[in-house]
Amino acid sequence: GADSVTLLSRNAHWRTPRKIADLIPFQYVFLSRLGQNLVIGLTGPLPGCSPAHSSAWHSIGQYIMPPIFKVVELLFAAQFRNVTGPTSPFNKVGVVEDFYGYAQVLDYSLRDKVKSGEVDWKAGAIESFESDAVMLADGDKVSADLIICATGFRKDYSIFDSTTREKLNIESDGLWLFNHTVPTEVENLAFVGSELAVISNVTGYGLQAAWLSKLWAGEIHANKQDMESEINETKEWKRKWMPNTSSRSSLVLLHQIHWYDRIMRDIGLKASRKSNLLSDWFMPCESKDYNGVLTTLEEKK
């Protein structure tokens, strides 16, 4: 192994613990209808997907939820022993906002290695490279014989010709599509998977494909004007509070249950997938809740 390891973070970001307060699996809070509605109170509803009463709740929740989430942030920071200092996000960025740009759900491995001294965690940015070190923007020098750049990626749409790319109108924060699937200016083209970010990816992409098949079969009706209106509304909403990342257009994440609901309504199936109201609100949404959806659609043909 390495004699020493330095982790360099350009910005402080939130880490979500796998168990909140070391007791409650995070899925029960953030992937349940209850948790989604707490998030909606803070951020507002997902356009085209959330029910009408969600806007009324947000008009109240936008004042109630910030102090509640501040307590959540303090708890998360305390769990990771990272309440203060340059690598702490506490009082620098909101946990929900940050999740929509840099989502991390982690165990305590890094926390414990930082505490033991196995990892030296710094905040900063590389200014220049030397033969055996890097110089940071603040003038600090860090010795290094191996550098791993884990700085993310950007999507490449060069598979399409220039005319198609121009019609897609790819912006700095991504490709904006109707229901995260269909462009309005290019016929017979859709994106399944690449322009949708939910927590349960396999579930999301399967339902997205089912929805698209119904749309292209003419069983879901959406005119171009309504599609463009929803895209513009979604764009305005996301740009109001989500971090400016190259994938912002695709992000659904903690709003996924209402997106799933919209899919189920559009394809003519029951949106609620639990056996009772309590389970529907307090149990996490799981892939198994949607077992049989595609089989049911096949049987209806």
N, C-alpha and C positions, 0 to 999 in steps of 0.2 A: 504493500500500500504506500500511499504518499506520505512523506515526512510531515507535510503540512498542507492544509487546504484553505483557500480564501474564497468566500462567496461574495461577489460584488453585485449589489442591487442598485440600479439607477434610480428607482423610486420605491417608496414603502408601499407594500400591498397587504391586503388582509388575507389571512389564512383562516379558513373555516374548520373548526375541529370536527372530527368524525362523531364525537359525542359531546353535545352541549352540556356544560357543567359536569363533564365526565359521567353523565347519567343518561341523557336522552340522545339517541341516534339522530343526526341532523336531518335525516329524511322526514322524521315525524314533525319537524317544525317547518322546514322550508319546502318540502315536496308534498304537503297535504293541502287541502283546500283552505284550511284555517291559515296556514303559513302563507299561502299565495295571497289571501285577502289582507294579511298584515302588510305584505309587500305592496299590494295595490293601494292600500291606504297611504303609503309613503310616495309611490311613484306615479300612480294613476293606472287605469286599465289598459289592456292591450287592444288597440283599435281593431274593430271588425270581429273580435272574438269574445271579449268580456261582456256580461249582461249589463243592461242599462243601469241597474242599481249600483254598479261598481263606481260609476262617476259620482253618484251622490255620496257614497262612502268616502271616496277620495277627497271630496270637498271638505269633509270633516277630518278624515284621517291624516291629511297633510299637516295638521296642527298637533294631532295626538301622537302620531307615530315617531317623529324625530327623537323626542326624549326617551321613548321606549327602546329604539334602536341604539341610542347612545349607551344605554345600560348593557345591551347585548354586545356592543363593541368593547366596552370595558371588560366584560366577562371573557370574550374571545382573547383580548390582549393579555389578560391575566393568565388564561390557560396556557398560552404560549410563552409566558414570562417575557412579554414584549410590550409593556405599557408605555415606557418612555424610551428616548434615544432616537438616533437617526434612522434606524430600521423599523421603528414602530409607526404604523399608520394611524394610531389613535389621535384624534383631533386634527388629522390632516386630510382624510378622505373618508366618506361614508362607506360602511361595509357593503350595503346593497349596491350602491353605485359602482364600487370597485369590483364587485363580483361580476358585473356585466362587462368588464373589460379584461379581468385577470383572475378568473375563478380558480381558487385552490381549495381543495378539501384534503387535509393532511392529518397524518398521525403526529406523534411527538418526536420522531427520529431526528429531525433537524434541530428542534429545540434542545434536545438532550445533548447532541453533538456540539452545539454552540456553548452550552453550559459547561461541558467537560473540557472545552478547549480544542477538540478535534477539528472544529471548523471555526475560522475567524470570519465573521460576517460583517461586511462593511457596506456603507452606502456611498455611492459615487459613480463616476463614469471614467472610462479610459480615455486619456488624452493622447498618449503615444506609446509605442512599443520599443523596448530595448532588447538586446540579445538574451538577457536573463531576467527581465523584469518588465513591468508596465508602469507607466507614469499616469497618475490619476489627475483629474481636472483640478483638484484642490492642492496639487503639488506633492501629494504622498506618493511614495514608491513602494511597489509590492513585488517581491521576488517571485519569479515563476519560470518553470521550465516546460509547462504544458498549460495551454489556455483553451477552455471549452466555451464556445460562444453559444449560449442558449437564449437567443434573442428573438425567437419567434419566426414567422414566415408570412409571406404575402401570396395571395392567389394569382395564378397566371391564366389569363383568358385567351392566349395566343392561338389556341386550337380553333378559334373562330376567325373568319376573314374580317378584314377591316370594316366592311360595310355592316356586318352583323355586330361587331363590337361598338360601332358608332350608334347603332340603334339601341343596343343594351344600355348605353349611357352609364358606364361604370364610373362611380364617383369615388372620392378619396376614402369614404367610409363604407364602401361596398357596392354590391349590385342590389338595387331595390326592386322587388318583385311583388306581384299580387299574391297574398297569402304565402309569401316566402317561396313561391314556386314558379309563377308564370310571368314572363315579361309582356308588356302591353304592345310593344312595337315590332315584335318578331313572332310570326305565326309558326305553329307546329314546333315550338321549342319550349322546354320546361326543365327545371332543375330539381332533382330529387336528392336530398342529402347535402349537397355542397353549400346551399344558401340558407340552411336552417340549423340553428344551434339550440337544441333542447337538452335537458339533463339525461333523459333516456333516449339516446340516439336511435337505437334499433327500432324502438316503438314509434318514434317520431317519423322516421323515414318510411316505415311500412304503412302508417296511416296516410302520410303524404302521397305515397304512390296510389293508394286506394282512392283518395280524394281526386287526384289527377285523372285517374281512369274514368271517374264519373263526370268530371268536367269535360273531358274530351269526347265523352259519349253523348254530351248534350243534356245530361240529367241534372247538372248544376248550372244555373243561369247567372251570368255576370256580364254586363255590357262594359265596353271599354271605359266609358266615363266613370262608372262606379268603381271599376278596378283602379283607375288612376287616382280617384278621390281617396280611396282607402290607402293607397301607397303614400300619397302626400300627407295624409293624417298620421300614418305610422312614422314617416320620416320626421315630421315635426315633433311628435311625441318622444321618439328616441333621442333626437338631437337636443332635446331640452334637458335631459338628465344623464344619459349614458355617456361614458368616456368616449372620446373621439378616437376610435380604433378603426383599422381597415376592415374589420368584420362586424361593425355595428349594425349594418343592415340585416344581418342574419340572426341576431340575438333574440331569443324567446326565453330560454332558461327558466327562471323561477315563475314565469307566467305560463308555463307549459300546459297546465291543466285546462285553462280556458281555451288555449289553442287546440288541444285535443277535443274539447267540447264542441268547438266550431266544426272541426272535421266530422265528428260523429253526427251532428245535426245535419250537415250538408249531405252526408251519404245515407241519411235516413235511418240511423241507429240511435239507441238510447245513449245519452251523454254520460249519465251517472253509471259507474261501473261497479259500485260496491253493493253489498246486500242490504244495507240499511243506512239511514241518515247519519248516525254517529260515525260509522266507518267511513262514509263518504267525506266527512269533514275533518276527521282527526287521524285517519290512517294515511300513510304515504301513498301517492299514486305510483303504481308499479306496472312493469311490462305485462305481467300475467293478468292484469285487469282487462287487457284488450285481447286476450286469447279468444280465438274463434271469430274475430271481426272479418278477416278476409274470407274465411270459409262461409260465413253467413252471406256475404256479398255474392259469392259464387253460387250459392244455393238459390238466391233471389233472381238470378238471371233466367 
